[in-house]
Amino acid sequence: MTEQTNLTLVSGDNSSQSSAASAMTIEMIEHGIDSHPRCACGRPTTAAVHDGIMWVECTLLSQPVEGRFRRAMASAGSYFHYRDALGELAA
């Protein structure tokens, strides 16, 4: 896992400070995906937010799974898929 940093996502504000923060956030996301573009399973990685934390993870982890048996299998197999925290989102 990499060191977590505070990310700031700002919308609706045109100030130079929010533009710089947004650009930095986008750069961190792009760097995270560029450094690990694919999971070991062959699927691409994507940025996702879970509980206020920005992650770069296998796209399989973001897909909804129906049925108890399939959810159990997905949960057991999720350990083997790529997931790395980029940092917390600032409120």
N, CA and C atoms as an extended XYZ file, in Angstrom:
273
Properties=species:S:1:pos:R:3:atomname:S:1:resname:S:1:resid:I:1 pbc="F F F"
N         0.840       -1.179        0.000 N   MET     1
C         0.000        0.000        0.000 CA  MET     1
C         0.886        1.243        0.000 C   MET     1
N         0.400        2.272       -0.633 N   THR     2
C         1.144        3.522       -0.664 CA  THR     2
C         0.737        4.394        0.506 C   THR     2
N         1.518        5.424        0.749 N   GLU     3
C         1.206        6.367        1.808 CA  GLU     3
C        -0.050        7.145        1.443 C   GLU     3
N        -0.980        7.273        2.387 N   GLN     4
C        -2.212        7.986        2.110 CA  GLN     4
C        -2.006        9.479        2.275 C   GLN     4
N        -2.641       10.249        1.422 N   THR     5
C        -2.611       11.701        1.496 CA  THR     5
C        -4.036       12.221        1.470 C   THR     5
N        -4.200       13.475        1.858 N   ASN     6
C        -5.519       14.093        1.796 CA  ASN     6
C        -5.760       14.620        0.402 C   ASN     6
N        -6.853       14.199       -0.210 N   LEU     7
C        -7.247       14.677       -1.524 CA  LEU     7
C        -8.353       15.696       -1.337 C   LEU     7
N        -8.401       16.691       -2.172 N   THR     8
C        -9.453       17.682       -2.111 CA  THR     8
C       -10.164       17.714       -3.445 C   THR     8
N       -11.433       17.396       -3.449 N   LEU     9
C       -12.249       17.502       -4.651 CA  LEU     9
C       -13.193       18.665       -4.450 C   LEU     9
N       -13.079       19.687       -5.283 N   VAL    10
C       -13.879       20.886       -5.148 CA  VAL    10
C       -14.669       21.075       -6.427 C   VAL    10
N       -15.949       21.367       -6.304 N   SER    11
C       -16.752       21.610       -7.498 CA  SER    11
C       -17.525       22.908       -7.329 C   SER    11
N       -17.770       23.569       -8.442 N   GLY    12
C       -18.572       24.768       -8.421 CA  GLY    12
C       -17.827       26.031       -8.033 C   GLY    12
N       -16.547       25.954       -7.793 N   ASP    13
C       -15.770       27.125       -7.405 CA  ASP    13
C       -14.709       27.351       -8.467 C   ASP    13
N       -14.621       28.546       -9.011 N   ASN    14
C       -13.687       28.828      -10.090 CA  ASN    14
C       -12.393       29.460       -9.618 C   ASN    14
N       -12.126       29.474       -8.325 N   SER    15
C       -10.903       30.101       -7.833 CA  SER    15
C        -9.681       29.297       -8.261 C   SER    15
N        -8.549       29.974       -8.311 N   SER    16
C        -7.312       29.306       -8.721 CA  SER    16
C        -6.892       28.236       -7.725 C   SER    16
N        -7.241       28.437       -6.454 N   GLN    17
C        -6.891       27.440       -5.432 CA  GLN    17
C        -7.648       26.135       -5.673 C   GLN    17
N        -8.937       26.223       -5.974 N   SER    18
C        -9.704       25.003       -6.205 CA  SER    18
C        -9.280       24.344       -7.514 C   SER    18
N        -8.897       25.140       -8.502 N   SER    19
C        -8.414       24.580       -9.761 CA  SER    19
C        -7.116       23.819       -9.544 C   SER    19
N        -6.234       24.371       -8.735 N   ALA    20
C        -4.968       23.704       -8.443 CA  ALA    20
C        -5.205       22.417       -7.660 C   ALA    20
N        -6.134       22.462       -6.700 N   ALA    21
C        -6.442       21.263       -5.910 CA  ALA    21
C        -7.066       20.190       -6.787 C   ALA    21
N        -7.975       20.591       -7.684 N   SER    22
C        -8.602       19.630       -8.593 CA  SER    22
C        -7.578       19.023       -9.542 C   SER    22
N        -6.684       19.858      -10.053 N   ALA    23
C        -5.644       19.358      -10.957 CA  ALA    23
C        -4.733       18.375      -10.242 C   ALA    23
N        -4.395       18.673       -8.977 N   MET    24
C        -3.531       17.779       -8.205 CA  MET    24
C        -4.236       16.446       -7.949 C   MET    24
N        -5.537       16.502       -7.643 N   THR    25
C        -6.309       15.288       -7.402 CA  THR    25
C        -6.370       14.439       -8.665 C   THR    25
N        -6.651       15.072       -9.794 N   ILE    26
C        -6.710       14.346      -11.059 CA  ILE    26
C        -5.362       13.724      -11.382 C   ILE    26
N        -4.289       14.462      -11.121 N   GLU    27
C        -2.941       13.934      -11.377 CA  GLU    27
C        -2.646       12.718      -10.509 C   GLU    27
N        -3.072       12.754       -9.238 N   MET    28
C        -2.846       11.608       -8.347 CA  MET    28
C        -3.630       10.385       -8.823 C   MET    28
N        -4.856       10.601       -9.292 N   ILE    29
C        -5.667        9.488       -9.795 CA  ILE    29
C        -5.020        8.900      -11.043 C   ILE    29
N        -4.625        9.772      -11.962 N   GLU    30
C        -3.989        9.292      -13.196 CA  GLU    30
C        -2.688        8.547      -12.895 C   GLU    30
N        -1.899        9.061      -11.950 N   HIS    31
C        -0.645        8.389      -11.591 CA  HIS    31
C        -0.932        7.014      -10.988 C   HIS    31
N        -1.962        6.931      -10.141 N   GLY    32
C        -2.323        5.650       -9.536 CA  GLY    32
C        -2.746        4.625      -10.565 C   GLY    32
N        -3.540        5.047      -11.547 N   ILE    33
C        -3.997        4.127      -12.591 CA  ILE    33
C        -2.858        3.804      -13.554 C   ILE    33
N        -2.036        4.810      -13.898 N   ASP    34
C        -0.909        4.572      -14.807 CA  ASP    34
C         0.124        3.630      -14.196 C   ASP    34
N         0.318        3.709      -12.885 N   SER    35
C         1.318        2.849      -12.244 CA  SER    35
C         0.850        1.398      -12.147 C   SER    35
N        -0.449        1.179      -12.182 N   HIS    36
C        -0.998       -0.182      -12.132 CA  HIS    36
C        -2.251       -0.237      -13.000 C   HIS    36
N        -2.103       -0.248      -14.336 N   PRO    37
C        -3.265       -0.161      -15.221 CA  PRO    37
C        -4.140       -1.412      -15.256 C   PRO    37
N        -3.599       -2.567      -14.888 N   ARG    38
C        -4.373       -3.808      -14.935 CA  ARG    38
C        -4.168       -4.615      -13.657 C   ARG    38
N        -5.211       -5.315      -13.286 N   CYS    39
C        -5.164       -6.249      -12.164 CA  CYS    39
C        -4.506       -7.539      -12.647 C   CYS    39
N        -4.128       -8.387      -11.737 N   ALA    40
C        -3.545       -9.683      -12.092 CA  ALA    40
C        -4.543      -10.554      -12.864 C   ALA    40
N        -5.838      -10.290      -12.692 N   CYS    41
C        -6.865      -11.067      -13.405 CA  CYS    41
C        -7.019      -10.600      -14.852 C   CYS    41
N        -6.371       -9.487      -15.222 N   GLY    42
C        -6.425       -8.984      -16.586 CA  GLY    42
C        -7.400       -7.838      -16.794 C   GLY    42
N        -8.238       -7.561      -15.819 N   ARG    43
C        -9.188       -6.452      -15.944 CA  ARG    43
C        -8.488       -5.120      -15.669 C   ARG    43
N        -9.000       -4.032      -16.248 N   PRO    44
C        -8.401       -2.721      -15.996 CA  PRO    44
C        -8.709       -2.233      -14.582 C   PRO    44
N        -7.918       -1.278      -14.100 N   THR    45
C        -8.184       -0.658      -12.806 CA  THR    45
C        -8.908        0.660      -13.030 C   THR    45
N        -9.591        1.122      -11.991 N   THR    46
C       -10.338        2.368      -12.052 CA  THR    46
C       -10.300        3.047      -10.688 C   THR    46
N       -10.596        4.333      -10.656 N   ALA    47
C       -10.677        5.065       -9.393 CA  ALA    47
C       -12.074        4.892       -8.816 C   ALA    47
N       -12.151        4.699       -7.502 N   ALA    48
C       -13.436        4.539       -6.821 CA  ALA    48
C       -13.329        5.151       -5.431 C   ALA    48
N       -14.453        5.616       -4.906 N   VAL    49
C       -14.504        6.177       -3.554 CA  VAL    49
C       -15.348        5.262       -2.689 C   VAL    49
N       -14.774        4.838       -1.560 N   HIS    50
C       -15.479        4.016       -0.579 CA  HIS    50
C       -15.246        4.626        0.793 C   HIS    50
N       -16.320        5.031        1.463 N   ASP    51
C       -16.253        5.594        2.814 CA  ASP    51
C       -15.288        6.770        2.911 C   ASP    51
N       -15.301        7.648        1.921 N   GLY    52
C       -14.478        8.856        1.961 CA  GLY    52
C       -13.026        8.650        1.595 C   GLY    52
N       -12.666        7.483        1.111 N   ILE    53
C       -11.287        7.196        0.712 CA  ILE    53
C       -11.262        6.884       -0.786 C   ILE    53
N       -10.335        7.526       -1.507 N   MET    54
C       -10.169        7.295       -2.938 CA  MET    54
C        -9.266        6.089       -3.129 C   MET    54
N        -9.720        5.133       -3.935 N   TRP    55
C        -8.985        3.905       -4.211 CA  TRP    55
C        -8.736        3.755       -5.711 C   TRP    55
N        -7.666        3.083       -6.066 N   VAL    56
C        -7.476        2.557       -7.416 CA  VAL    56
C        -7.648        1.053       -7.247 C   VAL    56
N        -8.622        0.483       -7.969 N   GLU    57
C        -8.945       -0.922       -7.751 CA  GLU    57
C        -9.358       -1.597       -9.048 C   GLU    57
N        -9.339       -2.905       -9.024 N   CYS    58
C        -9.800       -3.720      -10.146 CA  CYS    58
C       -11.275       -3.408      -10.400 C   CYS    58
N       -11.648       -3.293      -11.670 N   THR    59
C       -13.039       -2.971      -11.993 CA  THR    59
C       -14.007       -4.053      -11.522 C   THR    59
N       -13.531       -5.261      -11.335 N   LEU    60
C       -14.382       -6.346      -10.849 CA  LEU    60
C       -14.911       -6.051       -9.438 C   LEU    60
N       -14.127       -5.336       -8.630 N   LEU    61
C       -14.534       -5.042       -7.259 CA  LEU    61
C       -15.680       -4.043       -7.190 C   LEU    61
N       -15.897       -3.269       -8.240 N   SER    62
C       -16.957       -2.254       -8.254 CA  SER    62
C       -18.256       -2.762       -8.865 C   SER    62
N       -18.250       -3.963       -9.399 N   GLN    63
C       -19.448       -4.491      -10.046 CA  GLN    63
C       -20.383       -5.116       -9.018 C   GLN    63
N       -21.692       -4.854       -9.153 N   PRO    64
C       -22.641       -5.478       -8.224 CA  PRO    64
C       -22.739       -6.977       -8.481 C   PRO    64
N       -22.903       -7.726       -7.411 N   VAL    65
C       -23.003       -9.191       -7.511 CA  VAL    65
C       -24.331       -9.613       -6.882 C   VAL    65
N       -25.111      -10.391       -7.615 N   GLU    66
C       -26.405      -10.853       -7.123 CA  GLU    66
C       -26.323      -12.312       -6.697 C   GLU    66
N       -27.090      -12.644       -5.703 N   GLY    67
C       -27.139      -14.016       -5.207 CA  GLY    67
C       -26.158      -14.238       -4.065 C   GLY    67
N       -26.590      -14.985       -3.066 N   ARG    68
C       -25.744      -15.222       -1.889 CA  ARG    68
C       -24.462      -15.968       -2.219 C   ARG    68
N       -24.579      -17.014       -3.020 N   PHE    69
C       -23.398      -17.810       -3.347 CA  PHE    69
C       -22.384      -16.974       -4.130 C   PHE    69
N       -22.854      -16.226       -5.130 N   ARG    70
C       -21.952      -15.395       -5.934 CA  ARG    70
C       -21.313      -14.289       -5.101 C   ARG    70
N       -22.078      -13.695       -4.144 N   ARG    71
C       -21.505      -12.676       -3.261 CA  ARG    71
C       -20.418      -13.268       -2.375 C   ARG    71
N       -20.661      -14.472       -1.876 N   ALA    72
C       -19.665      -15.142       -1.029 CA  ALA    72
C       -18.396      -15.427       -1.830 C   ALA    72
N       -18.561      -15.901       -3.055 N   MET    73
C       -17.390      -16.188       -3.900 CA  MET    73
C       -16.639      -14.907       -4.256 C   MET    73
N       -17.367      -13.840       -4.560 N   ALA    74
C       -16.742      -12.558       -4.888 CA  ALA    74
C       -15.993      -12.005       -3.681 C   ALA    74
N       -16.580      -12.148       -2.510 N   SER    75
C       -15.928      -11.666       -1.289 CA  SER    75
C       -14.654      -12.445       -1.001 C   SER    75
N       -14.712      -13.760       -1.159 N   ALA    76
C       -13.534      -14.596       -0.918 CA  ALA    76
C       -12.438      -14.310       -1.937 C   ALA    76
N       -12.805      -14.038       -3.169 N   GLY    77
C       -11.820      -13.796       -4.224 CA  GLY    77
C       -11.321      -12.373       -4.307 C   GLY    77
N       -11.968      -11.442       -3.597 N   SER    78
C       -11.577      -10.031       -3.694 CA  SER    78
C       -10.159       -9.785       -3.155 C   SER    78
N        -9.683      -10.658       -2.295 N   TYR    79
C        -8.329      -10.522       -1.745 CA  TYR    79
C        -7.272      -10.566       -2.847 C   TYR    79
N        -7.520      -11.265       -3.906 N   PHE    80
C        -6.533      -11.449       -4.961 CA  PHE    80
C        -6.564      -10.354       -6.025 C   PHE    80
N        -7.541       -9.463       -5.961 N   HIS    81
C        -7.647       -8.380       -6.936 CA  HIS    81
C        -6.946       -7.129       -6.411 C   HIS    81
N        -6.416       -6.333       -7.344 N   TYR    82
C        -5.639       -5.150       -6.985 CA  TYR    82
C        -6.526       -4.073       -6.365 C   TYR    82
N        -6.047       -3.477       -5.256 N   ARG    83
C        -6.730       -2.363       -4.607 CA  ARG    83
C        -5.695       -1.592       -3.809 C   ARG    83
N        -5.597       -0.280       -4.072 N   ASP    84
C        -4.624        0.554       -3.388 CA  ASP    84
C        -5.259        1.898       -3.038 C   ASP    84
N        -5.095        2.333       -1.811 N   ALA    85
C        -5.684        3.603       -1.359 CA  ALA    85
C        -4.810        4.766       -1.825 C   ALA    85
N        -5.447        5.777       -2.407 N   LEU    86
C        -4.758        7.000       -2.788 CA  LEU    86
C        -4.784        8.018       -1.666 C   LEU    86
N        -5.841        8.054       -0.903 N   GLY    87
C        -5.945        8.994        0.217 CA  GLY    87
C        -7.381        9.329        0.548 C   GLY    87
N        -7.553       10.080        1.632 N   GLU    88
C        -8.883       10.488        2.082 CA  GLU    88
C        -9.319       11.729        1.314 C   GLU    88
N       -10.619       11.822        1.105 N   LEU    89
C       -11.181       13.011        0.468 CA  LEU    89
C       -11.473       14.039        1.557 C   LEU    89
N       -11.012       15.246        1.364 N   ALA    90
C       -11.264       16.313        2.327 CA  ALA    90
C       -12.692       16.789        2.168 C   ALA    90
N       -13.318       17.083        3.284 N   ALA    91
C       -14.724       17.539        3.243 CA  ALA    91
C       -14.827       18.994        2.897 C   ALA    91
